[in-house]
């Protein structure tokens, strides 16, 4: 799974790429970059992927738990239909989910502006 990494003023936005688009950064590398950065609030936009593999969801949950314990968050938006959202790896931290980036405000989390494409 690959992602495009967008630095924002209040965090970062990871946009997952559809299968076959390797122009982005591998998801594990992007998430490791997030943990090394000063930006700890992360939005993951899944709108461009048809499915989110179980391994990718486990990885996102693990990083979400790490961020949560440091007082930050990782919020998943636009999950593909049929994505398994219940923890299947013993995780005890609830994963913030939102139907869209705009719905993130329901969690009291600042929603990032959509990056403009030049």
Backbone torsions as a table, in degrees:
resi	resn	phi	psi	omega
1	UNK	NA	135.0	-179.2
2	UNK	-117.2	159.4	-177.9
3	UNK	-145.6	153.9	170.7
4	UNK	-102.4	133.7	-173.5
5	UNK	-105.5	120.5	179.7
6	UNK	-119.0	119.2	177.2
7	UNK	-81.3	130.8	179.6
8	UNK	-119.9	168.5	-179.4
9	UNK	-66.4	-28.6	-176.1
10	UNK	-118.4	20.4	-179.6
11	UNK	154.0	-148.5	176.5
12	UNK	-145.7	156.6	179.4
13	UNK	-117.4	123.7	174.0
14	UNK	-104.9	119.4	178.3
15	UNK	-104.2	114.5	179.9
16	UNK	-70.7	140.1	-177.5
17	UNK	-94.7	149.7	176.0
18	UNK	-68.3	159.8	179.2
19	UNK	-54.4	138.2	178.7
20	UNK	92.6	-11.7	179.1
21	UNK	-98.1	95.9	-178.8
22	UNK	-98.6	20.3	-179.1
23	UNK	-75.9	-14.8	-179.7
24	UNK	-92.5	-170.4	179.6
25	UNK	-95.2	141.5	176.7
26	UNK	-56.3	141.3	-176.4
27	UNK	-53.7	-46.6	179.9
28	UNK	-59.0	-39.0	178.8
29	UNK	-67.3	-40.8	179.2
30	UNK	-64.2	-41.7	179.3
31	UNK	-68.3	-38.4	176.2
32	UNK	-64.1	-38.0	176.9
33	UNK	-61.8	-39.8	177.9
34	UNK	-59.9	-46.0	-178.2
35	UNK	-65.7	-30.0	179.0
36	UNK	-81.8	-16.8	-174.4
37	UNK	-85.8	172.2	175.3
38	UNK	-80.9	-12.4	179.6
39	UNK	-91.3	117.2	-177.6
40	UNK	-113.5	-5.4	175.8
41	UNK	-95.1	123.8	-170.6
42	UNK	-128.2	132.7	171.7
43	UNK	-112.8	132.7	178.6
44	UNK	-114.5	113.7	-178.0
45	UNK	-95.8	114.8	-175.7
46	UNK	-101.6	9.5	-171.2
47	UNK	-62.1	-21.7	-176.0
48	UNK	-96.0	2.9	179.8
49	UNK	-110.6	141.3	-179.2
50	UNK	-79.6	-26.7	-179.6
51	UNK	-150.8	149.8	176.7
52	UNK	-113.4	107.8	-177.4
53	UNK	-58.1	150.5	-180.0
54	UNK	-57.0	-40.3	179.3
55	UNK	-62.2	-38.7	177.9
56	UNK	-67.2	-39.3	178.7
57	UNK	-65.6	-40.9	177.2
58	UNK	-60.7	-44.0	179.4
59	UNK	-62.2	-44.9	178.5
60	UNK	-62.5	-40.9	178.2
61	UNK	-63.3	-40.6	-179.6
62	UNK	-63.5	-45.3	178.4
63	UNK	-68.4	-35.4	176.9
64	UNK	-61.3	-42.0	179.4
65	UNK	-64.7	-41.2	178.2
66	UNK	-62.3	-44.7	179.3
67	UNK	-66.1	-41.0	-177.9
68	UNK	-60.5	-41.7	-179.5
69	UNK	-67.5	-20.9	177.7
70	UNK	-97.4	9.3	177.4
71	UNK	87.2	15.9	-179.6
72	UNK	-119.2	-171.2	-179.5
73	UNK	-151.8	160.1	171.4
74	UNK	-127.0	121.3	-176.1
75	UNK	-114.7	126.8	177.5
76	UNK	-93.7	132.3	179.8
77	UNK	-128.6	150.9	176.1
78	UNK	58.7	47.3	178.3
79	UNK	-63.3	141.0	177.0
80	UNK	-63.3	149.4	176.8
81	UNK	-57.3	140.7	177.6
82	UNK	83.8	2.6	178.9
83	UNK	-69.7	131.4	178.6
84	UNK	-73.9	118.2	-176.8
85	UNK	-106.8	-8.9	178.5
86	UNK	-83.7	144.1	-178.8
87	UNK	-62.0	131.2	177.1
88	UNK	-120.0	10.5	-177.4
89	UNK	-124.5	20.5	178.5
90	UNK	79.5	8.3	-179.3
91	UNK	-64.7	139.5	-179.9
92	UNK	-106.2	-12.1	179.9
93	UNK	-85.5	126.7	177.9
94	UNK	-67.0	133.5	-180.0
95	UNK	-86.1	118.7	175.5
96	UNK	-64.3	128.0	178.3
97	UNK	-126.9	146.2	176.3
98	UNK	-142.6	145.7	179.2
99	UNK	-64.3	-35.2	-179.7
100	UNK	-148.3	169.9	176.9
101	UNK	-61.2	-36.0	179.2
102	UNK	-67.7	-33.4	178.4
103	UNK	-68.3	-12.5	179.5
104	UNK	-60.1	-25.2	179.7
105	UNK	-63.6	-22.1	176.8
106	UNK	-63.3	-25.4	178.0
107	UNK	-86.9	-3.5	-174.8
108	UNK	76.7	19.7	-179.8
109	UNK	-102.9	135.4	178.6
110	UNK	-63.4	132.7	179.6
111	UNK	-90.8	131.7	-179.7
112	UNK	-74.9	148.2	173.6
113	UNK	-69.5	149.1	178.0
114	UNK	-68.2	132.8	177.8
115	UNK	-65.5	141.5	179.0
116	UNK	-87.8	141.4	178.9
117	UNK	-99.5	122.8	-177.6
118	UNK	-87.8	NA	NA
